[in-house]
Amino acid sequence: MDAKESKEMYLKTILLLHKENNFVRGIDIAKELDYTKASVSKALSNLKEDGYISIDDKKMIHLTKIGLEKASDVLTRFDVITQFLMKTLHIDEETANLDACRIEHVISDDVFEAMKKYK
């Protein structure tokens, strides 16, 4: 997994966990992604340094404005690709989810826009 894909996976996970629990901690991310606490801590440090997240005194993680925009974009790409694979190509949901998770990081804007229009 390259740095861009890793960053996007973390941001999407933070957004989904926040929607589910209304809060996010490093341990929640580690459990969700099945990563070590050390690797999550390093990634969070990088995301904070890049301005995508903030971490409060209680160690709760919050997406900044640019973090929320990026996470929302990744989640939208995932949702559109998943639905495209299921509805257009009749791929089962589990496979569509797995493949969409990979495709969301490398798809070109042109192909993504075409997928959004195809219904």
N, C-alpha and C positions, 0 to 999 in steps of 0.2 A: 504494500500500500504506500503510495507516494504521499508527500506532505500535504498537498492540496486535498486529496481524498480523505486523509486522516482528519484534517481540520474540519472538512465538511461533515464527516461522520460524527465528530464530537458536537458540533453546533446543532445538527439535526437531533441528536440524542438529547441534548440539553433542552431543546424546545419541546420535544415529545414528553420528556419526563416532567417538565414544568406544567404542561397541559394536563398530564395525568395526576400529578401530586401537588401542584401549586408551589413546589419548592424543589431545588436540586442541590445535592451534595456530591462531592467527589466519589464517595462510596456507592452512591446510586448509579453513577455513570460506570464505575468499575463492574458492578454487578450486571448492569444491562448489557454491556459490551463484552463481558467476560475478560477484562483486562486486569492487570495488577494495579494496586493502588499507586505504586511508584510510577508506572507509565502514565496513568491518568494525571497524577500530580504534575509531571513534566509537561504533558500536553496542555493542561490548564494554565500553567505558568506561561507557555508560549501564546495561548489564546488571549490571556490577560495582557501580555506585553504588546500584542498586535492590536489591542483595543476592541476585541470581540466580546469579552466578558468582564465582569467585575465580581469580586468576592468580598462579601461583607464580613463584619466582625464575628458572626456566628458560622462562618465558613459556608454560607449559602451562595450559590453561583447564580448570577443574573446576566442575561444577554444585554449588551449595550445596543444602541440603535442600529449600528452597522452589523452587529452580531445577529440581531433579530432579523434584519433584512436578508442576510446571507443564509441563515437557518431556514427562513420561510421559503426562500428561493429553492434550496435543496429539497425541502419537503414537497414543494409543488412539483418539482421535476420528478421526484419519486412517485408521487400520486398519479401524475399524468402518464408516466411510462408504465406503471403497474396496470392502470386501467386500459391503456392501449394494448398491452400484451394480452390481457384477459379477454377484452371485448372483441378486438380485431383479429388476433391470432389464436384465440381460444386456448390460451395457456392457463393451466391451473393456478390458483391463487398463490400457493406456496412457491412454486417455481417463478411466477411473475414477480413476487416480492424479492426473492433472492437475486434475480437478474436485474430488476430495476435498481436495486441497491448498488449494483456494480455500474450499470449504465449511466446513472444520474451524474456521475463524476466526469464522464468523458464525452457525453453527447454534445454535438455541435448545436449552436443556437438555431441554425437553419433546420436541422432535423427535428429538434424539439418543437419549434414553432409549427412545423408540418404535422407532427403528432398531435399537437393541441387542436388543430383544425380538423383532423380526421375523426369523424364520428359515425 
